[in-house]
Amino acid sequence: MTEQETKGQVKQVKGRIKEAVGIVTGDEHLEKEGSHDRAVGGIQEAAGKAVRKVGEAVENLADAIKK
């Protein structure tokens, strides 16, 4: 797992917490901020996963060429 994937997952968890606190306290701004953080975290995680997959594909290609 890449650092970017981990950071994205952490941001999603923080977003869920903010969103839940916003709902419980009736703070719409905090709720929306949490929702935004979850979305950004999901994008960040997906980007990290894509980078990892490309790296793995390049490594596999290099291994195949060496054979």
NORZIQUI-V13088 format. One record per pair of residues at least 6 apart in sequence whose ideal C-beta (glycine too) atoms are under 8 Angstrom apart, sorted by the first residue. I is the first residue (numbers start at 1). J is the second residue. D is the distance in Angstrom with one decimal. If there is no record, write none. Layout:
i & j & d
I & J & D
I & J & D
This chain:
i & j & d
1 & 48 & 7.7
1 & 52 & 7.3
2 & 48 & 4.3
2 & 49 & 7.5
2 & 51 & 6.0
2 & 52 & 5.0
3 & 48 & 7.3
4 & 44 & 6.0
4 & 45 & 7.5
4 & 47 & 6.1
4 & 48 & 3.1
4 & 51 & 6.6
5 & 44 & 7.9
5 & 45 & 5.1
5 & 48 & 3.5
5 & 49 & 5.7
5 & 52 & 7.0
6 & 48 & 7.6
7 & 41 & 7.9
7 & 44 & 6.0
7 & 48 & 7.6
8 & 41 & 4.6
8 & 42 & 6.7
8 & 43 & 7.3
8 & 44 & 3.4
8 & 45 & 3.0
8 & 46 & 7.4
8 & 47 & 7.5
8 & 48 & 6.0
9 & 41 & 6.7
9 & 45 & 5.6
10 & 41 & 7.2
11 & 37 & 5.5
11 & 38 & 7.6
11 & 40 & 6.1
11 & 41 & 3.2
11 & 44 & 6.2
12 & 37 & 7.4
12 & 38 & 5.0
12 & 41 & 3.5
12 & 42 & 6.0
12 & 45 & 7.0
13 & 41 & 7.8
14 & 34 & 7.8
14 & 37 & 5.7
14 & 41 & 7.6
15 & 33 & 7.9
15 & 34 & 4.6
15 & 35 & 6.7
15 & 36 & 7.2
15 & 37 & 3.1
15 & 38 & 3.4
15 & 39 & 7.6
15 & 40 & 7.7
15 & 41 & 5.8
16 & 34 & 6.7
16 & 38 & 6.1
17 & 34 & 7.0
18 & 30 & 5.5
18 & 31 & 7.5
18 & 33 & 5.6
18 & 34 & 3.1
18 & 37 & 6.2
19 & 30 & 7.7
19 & 31 & 5.3
19 & 34 & 3.1
19 & 35 & 5.5
19 & 38 & 6.8
20 & 34 & 7.3
21 & 27 & 7.3
21 & 30 & 6.0
21 & 34 & 7.5
22 & 28 & 6.7
22 & 29 & 7.3
22 & 30 & 3.5
22 & 31 & 3.0
22 & 32 & 7.4
22 & 33 & 7.3
22 & 34 & 5.7
23 & 31 & 5.6
